[in-house]
Amino acid sequence: MFKFIKQYAEKMDHANIYPMISLVIFFLFFVVLLYYVKKMDKKNVEAMSNIPLDLTEESTTQNY
């Protein structure tokens, strides 16, 4: 399977640009995500971190 892809990619002009484009997209995604996390409101982060620990009566008394 890899031989087929390799042979196809060798015939393409400028095929070496595609890995670089994917690396840039990957890097930009995580830079934007890091910026978003740094700028989040601390109260919102605290509320989201407690979501799994907040048990309500509805979730503990369900009949299966």
C-alpha positions as CSV (number, residue, x, y, z in Angstrom):
1,M,0.0,0.0,0.0
2,F,2.8,2.4,0.9
3,K,4.6,1.6,-2.4
4,F,1.6,2.7,-4.3
5,I,1.4,6.0,-2.4
6,K,5.1,6.6,-2.7
7,Q,5.1,6.0,-6.5
8,Y,2.2,8.3,-6.9
9,A,3.8,11.1,-4.8
10,E,7.1,10.8,-6.7
11,K,5.3,11.6,-10.0
12,M,3.7,14.7,-8.6
13,D,5.4,18.1,-9.0
14,H,6.2,19.9,-5.7
15,A,5.0,17.0,-3.6
16,N,7.3,18.0,-0.8
17,I,5.2,21.1,0.0
18,Y,2.3,19.1,1.4
19,P,4.0,17.9,4.6
20,M,5.2,21.5,5.2
21,I,1.6,22.8,4.8
22,S,0.2,20.2,7.2
23,L,3.0,21.0,9.8
24,V,2.1,24.7,9.6
25,I,-1.6,24.0,10.0
26,F,-0.9,21.7,13.0
27,F,1.4,24.3,14.6
28,L,-1.1,27.2,14.1
29,F,-4.0,25.2,15.6
30,F,-2.1,24.6,18.8
31,V,-0.8,28.2,19.0
32,V,-4.4,29.4,18.7
33,L,-5.6,26.9,21.2
34,L,-2.9,27.9,23.7
35,Y,-3.8,31.6,23.2
36,Y,-7.5,30.7,23.8
37,V,-6.7,28.8,27.0
38,K,-4.5,31.6,28.4
39,K,-7.2,34.2,27.8
40,M,-10.0,32.2,29.4
41,D,-11.8,33.6,32.4
42,K,-10.5,31.9,35.6
43,K,-14.0,31.5,37.0
44,N,-15.1,29.7,33.9
45,V,-12.2,27.3,34.1
46,E,-13.0,26.6,37.8
47,A,-16.6,25.9,36.9
48,M,-15.7,23.5,34.1
49,S,-13.1,21.7,36.3
50,N,-15.8,20.9,38.9
51,I,-18.4,19.6,36.4
52,P,-17.5,15.9,36.9
53,L,-17.6,16.3,40.7
54,D,-21.0,18.0,40.8
55,L,-23.4,15.1,41.5
56,T,-27.1,15.9,41.4
57,E,-30.0,13.9,42.8
58,E,-31.2,13.1,39.2
59,S,-28.0,11.3,38.3
60,T,-27.9,9.2,41.5
61,T,-31.5,8.0,41.5
62,Q,-31.9,6.9,37.9
63,N,-33.5,3.4,37.4
64,Y,-31.9,1.2,34.8
